[in-house]
Amino acid sequence: MALLITGFTKCGLCGEVIEAHHQFHSFAAFIPPGHRLHGFSDASVHQSCLLNCEDYQGLMHLYAGYQQIYERRPLPSPEEAKNFTHWYNNSEDIKSWQAELAQFWSQNS
């Protein structure tokens, strides 16, 4: 998720500082480099700027699709978590999930 420090972080759309009383939206780093909407990845924006952005509908569609896939990500058992790197690098479930995510981005680039 984007790091937002009110009074310091600038809106990724208008460039103005996001203050504590502003409504805002922060995105996770979910869009791969090279995608035309990558600028929203790991970014915070004023809610009003987002709602008025010409890419709003497309961005929300991508975010919803990504969230659905992300929520299905495999998680290790407590025993597997003790050696997370080994589990992650050798899990067929992870490989399948990564393929699903890659397919999503190939269809939405």
C-alpha positions in Angstrom: 0.0 0.0 0.0 1.2 3.5 -0.7 2.8 5.3 2.2 0.8 8.5 2.9 2.0 11.2 5.2 -0.7 13.9 5.5 0.6 17.3 5.0 3.5 16.0 3.0 2.4 13.4 0.4 1.4 14.9 -3.0 -1.6 13.7 -5.0 -0.5 11.6 -7.9 -2.9 13.4 -10.2 -3.0 17.1 -9.3 0.3 17.3 -7.4 -1.2 19.2 -4.5 -0.4 18.0 -0.9 -3.0 15.7 0.6 -4.0 17.2 4.0 -5.5 15.3 7.0 -9.0 16.6 6.2 -8.9 15.5 2.6 -10.6 12.4 1.4 -8.1 10.2 -0.5 -7.5 6.8 -2.0 -4.2 4.9 -1.7 -3.4 2.1 -4.1 -1.1 -0.9 -3.6 1.7 -1.5 -6.0 -0.5 -3.6 -8.2 0.0 -2.4 -11.8 3.1 -3.8 -13.6 5.7 -1.4 -15.0 5.0 -0.5 -18.6 1.2 -0.5 -18.2 -0.3 2.9 -19.2 -1.8 3.2 -15.7 1.3 2.2 -13.8 1.5 5.7 -12.3 -1.4 4.8 -10.0 0.5 1.8 -8.6 1.7 2.5 -5.0 0.3 6.0 -5.2 -2.2 8.2 -3.2 -4.6 10.6 -4.8 -7.4 12.9 -3.7 -10.7 11.2 -3.9 -12.1 14.2 -6.0 -9.2 13.9 -8.4 -9.7 10.2 -8.8 -13.4 10.6 -9.4 -12.8 13.2 -12.1 -9.9 11.2 -13.8 -10.7 10.1 -17.3 -9.1 6.7 -16.4 -11.3 6.2 -13.3 -13.6 3.4 -14.7 -10.7 1.5 -16.3 -8.6 1.8 -13.2 -11.4 0.6 -10.9 -12.0 -2.3 -13.2 -8.3 -3.3 -13.0 -8.2 -2.8 -9.3 -11.3 -5.0 -8.7 -9.9 -7.7 -11.0 -6.6 -7.7 -9.3 -8.2 -7.7 -5.8 -10.2 -10.9 -6.8 -7.0 -12.7 -7.8 -5.0 -11.4 -4.8 -7.6 -12.6 -2.4 -7.2 -16.1 -3.9 -3.4 -16.1 -3.3 -2.1 -19.3 -1.6 -0.9 -18.9 2.0 1.5 -21.3 3.7 0.5 -23.4 6.7 2.2 -22.5 10.0 4.7 -25.3 9.4 5.4 -24.1 5.8 5.7 -20.5 7.0 8.8 -21.5 9.1 10.7 -21.8 5.8 8.7 -19.4 3.7 11.2 -18.9 1.0 11.4 -22.6 0.3 7.6 -22.9 0.3 7.2 -19.9 -2.0 9.8 -20.9 -4.5 8.6 -24.6 -4.7 4.8 -24.3 -4.3 2.7 -25.5 -7.2 -0.1 -23.4 -5.8 2.0 -20.3 -6.0 3.1 -21.1 -9.6 -0.6 -21.5 -10.6 -1.6 -18.3 -8.9 1.3 -16.4 -10.5 0.2 -17.8 -13.9 -3.4 -16.6 -13.2 -2.0 -13.1 -12.4 0.2 -13.0 -15.5 -2.8 -14.0 -17.6 -4.9 -11.2 -16.0 -2.3 -8.6 -16.9 -1.7 -10.0 -20.4 -5.5 -9.6 -21.0 -5.6 -6.1 -19.4 -2.5 -4.4 -20.9 
